[in-house]
Amino acid sequence: MPLPKLSAKALAPYAIILKAKDGKFTDVPEVLEKGDTPGHHAFAILCPKPAKGGRVSITSLERHPHSTQSFLPLSAGRWIVLVAPTRPDGTPDAANAKAFLAGPEDAVCIARNVWHAGLTVLDQPAEFAMMMWRADADDDGVVAELDQPIVLNI
């Protein structure tokens, strides 16, 4: 079964799609949300290489307890947005993860403290702008290795 296309309704409450409303100027304060710990806004250009083959295996998830994280394609083909709820013990609930197929026109802002896969591109090497609050204590990147990989058929 192919991955569903990214939609605002399906992605909520884990993330929002960054898109102008009605083709007009749209302010999106979530992207520049100030974190809940001392730090600064960070902007970086990421250059992921494409996953190979028709199956993608996600072996870890990450979350940012102090910040949102936004991904905006600059030069990209298809890419994957994967989010997961949190279990009562604080670990990712990989069994209930949701994966979506995004395109070069899709940009997202992942909510604070939401488990998500690292940036995974499919068709070609890509360039993405990434924006987030970067905690001075460098404690805003929590990574969980999964017991069983999440395997996606593309």
N, C-alpha and C positions, 0 to 999 in steps of 0.2 A: 504494500500500500504506500503510495507516494506521500511525502510530507505535505500537510496543508499549507496554503499560502498564508503569509503573515496577515493578521487582521487585528485591529485595535481591541475588539470585543474579546477575542480569544486570548490575547496577550495580557489583558487586565487580570489581576491587579499587579502583576509582576513587572510590567514595563509599559511605556507609552511609545507610540509611533510618532516620530518627529515629522510633522507635515503641516503646511499652511492650511488654515481653515478657509474654505471658499475662495482659494486663490488670493488671499489677502495677507498682509503683514500679520504674523502671529507670534506673540511673545510666549516663550516656553521657559518659565522660571526653574523647572525641575533640572534642566541641564546645568545651570549655574548655582544650584543649591549649595549653600555653605554647609560643610560637614559639622558634626556635633563634637569635634575635637580640634585643637589647634592644627593648622595646616595651611594649604594654599591651593588655588585652582591649578590644575595641570592640563596641558594640551600636548598631545603627541601624535605623530604619524606612525601607524603600524603597517607593516608590510608582510602579511601572512602569505605563505605558499599554499597552493590548493591541495586538499585531501585527494588521495588517489583512489580510483575504483568507484564502484557503485554502492559501496557500503562504507559508512563512516562509523568508527568506534570512538566513543567518548569515554575516557578512562578517569577523568577527574572533573569536579565542578569547583567554582570559586564564588566567593561573595565578598562584599565590601561593607562592613558594618557601619562605617562612618560616611559613606558617600553613595550618590548615584553614579552611574557610568554610562556614557553615551558613545555610540558608534555611528559614524557618518561616512558612507563610502565615498571616496574620491575617484577611484578607478577600481571597478569590481564587476564581477558577474554575479552568479547566485551565491548566497551564503546562508548559513544556518543560525537561527536564534533558538537556543534551548534554555528553558527556565525550569526550576523545580521548587516545590514547596519545602518547608523545613519540618522535620520530625520533632516531636516533643523534646528529644534529647539534643536538639540543635544541629543534627547532621542532615544532609540533603535527603529528601525522599525521592530517590531516583526512579522508583517504580511508578511514580505519578508525575514524572517530568513531562513537559510539553515541548515539542520541537516543531519549528516552522521553517518554511523555505522563504527566504527574503531575496530580493533582487537588487540591482544597482541603484534603484530609485528609493530604496527603503533605508531609513535611519531610525534608531531606537535609543531610548533612554531607559536603562534598567534601574529599577527602584533600589533604594538603599537596603542592604542586607538580604538581597534575593540571590539564591543559588543560581548560577548560570554557567554554561560551557564557555570556554575560551573562544576567541574569534576563529571561526572555521569557514573557510572559503572553498568553493568547489571548482569553478571553471578555469580560473587563471590566477596568476599572481595578482595581488590586489594592494591597494593603498586605502587605509581608513584613517579618518581623524578620530581621536579618542579624547574625550574630556571627562574629568572627574575632580573631586576634591582629594588631594593627596595629604594624608595625615602626617604631621611632622614626626610622630612616633613610629612611623613605618609599620603600623599594625592594622592596616586597612585591607590587606589581601589575605583572606583565609582560603586555603585550598584543601579540598577533601578528595582523597583517592577513593574511587568506587570499588566495592567488593566485586561487582559484576559490571562490565562496561555496558553502556547504553549503545546499542547498535542500531544505526539508522540506514534504511535502504533508500537510496536516492534515485 
